[in-house]
Amino acid sequence: MSLHRYTDFLLLIIILIFLLIGFLGPTFWKIPQPIFNYNVLKNNFGNVEVSINRLNKFVNNNYLSSDQFNNKIKVLEWSQVILNNVKNNLPIPRMYFPYIPKNISQFEINQKKTVFIAILLPIALKGNELVLEERKLMNNAFLTNNIYQIEHFSKKYKVKNFKKINFSNLNRLQINNIRLELSNKINSIPISMILAQSIVESGWGSSRFAQEGNALFGQWTWKNNDGIKPKDNLDANFSVKNFKNLLDSVNSYILNLNTHPAYEELRNFRKSQHKMSKTITGNDMANFLENYAEIGFKYVTKIKDMIKTNKLGQYNNTKLIPF
């Protein structure tokens, strides 16, 4: 056998050995294999598809490209298509604008409303879709006794006395209590209430906080570099939290309502309605937003009036186009 053939033969043997190790190794040697959940990766909150030139088609095989995003005529045409789909009970495209157009204040008031709702509606639906996916994963974690995921959701949704819980040694009572608390917290928010609060808190997307920081819900932060200071109170010890895109703002808002002690009654009401298989409306759930703003119960009235005046209840049953 020539040296060249001998080298090729040896290389072939080495390749076969590596292939055998790859196919048999983890099973034969009982090496634990990592488990990947495609849905979690696909729906990861931090990896949202926000590129304008890759948005879904909306009519006649046309796309809203990056150069059309601030084109008033194109954006208005797209918005009208979205709202016509709602009117005709059709699912709407999965178009997630990363920010509100900078020229939104230049639209006439009714056009401004149309554009804002059309932009926020698919994002709000996506936010609820993500939290419901988490609800499924949470339920599955308890069914399969996946302690790592149980601990993950307990931390994210601020389970009572989380830091004192020994997750490596849970008893049945502890597991049941954690499951009940998470079931009460990980759930969706009525679309009409999401829209109403984003409208009130962002001034139909034209506020400084919405324009500069994608902040749609007026959430405060006490971290120095994580927000925008109010211009009339630059010495304040808080800022309005900013976000890299609109979906992050919606996700943070939903998580806030699902975790903060101030909204425990809201979550309990939602739970009771689900138990009785009753439809949960934004108008009903808004009754529990008294602690959301400094004006107290006047804020509840403000949100309910916004829902009624702009007929936001019509969006509660809207669906996104299936994957």
C-alpha positions, 0 to 999 in steps of 0.5 A: 500500500502506498503512503498516500493510500495509507494516509487516506485509509487512516483518515477514513478510520478516524472519521468513522470513529468520530461518527460512531462517537457522535451517534453512540456516545451520549446514549452508550456512555450515558452522557446527559444531553442538553434539551432545547425547547424550540418554542422558547427559543423562537419566542424569546423576549429578547430576540424579537424580529423587529427589522422593518424590511422583513415585515410580513406582507399586508396587501397585494404582495407589498411590504412596508420597507424601512424607507416607507416606515415614515411615509405617512401615506404608506403607513396609513394605507397599512393601518387601514388594512389592519383595521379592516381585517379586524372589522371583517373578523380576519386575523392580522399580519405579524407586523411588529413595528420597533418604534412609533413613527417620528412623524405621528403627530403630523397626522390628523387626529383620527388618522393618528388614532388609526395608525397608533392602534394598528401598530400596537394591536399586533404587538399587544397580541404578541405580548399575550401570545408570549405569556400564554406560551410561558403558561404552557411551559410552566404547567408542563414544568410541574407535570414533568417535575422540572425543578429548574423551570419551576425555579425560573418561573418562580423567580421571574414572577416573584413567588412569595418568599422566593429567596427562602425557598430550597428548590432542591428539596421541595415538599408536595405542599410547597410545590402545590402552593407555587403552582397555584401562585404561578397559575394566578400570575402567568396569564394574559391581559385584555387587549382593550385595556392594553390599548387604553393604557398605552394611549393614556400613558403615551398620548397616542404615541406622541409623548417624549417618553414614547418617542425617545424610549419606546415607553408606552406605559409610564413605568418608573425605574430607579436605576440611574441609566435605565430611563428618561428623566422628566424634563420638569423634574430632572432631580427626581430619584426616578426615571421613566423606563425606556426600552429597545423596542415596543414589544419589550415595553408591552412585555414589561407592562404585562409582567408588571401587572402579573407580578406587582403586589399592587395588582393582586386584586386584578389577578384574583378577579381574573382567576375567578372569571376564568374559574367560572368560564366568563369572558374577561373584558378590559372594562371590568379589569380596569376597575383594579387599576387604582394604584397604577397612577397617583390620581387613584380611582380617577385613573380607573375612570380615565381608562374605562372612558378611553375604552368606551369612547374609542370602542376598544372592546372590539379588539379583544377577540382579534387574532394574529395570523397563525404561524 
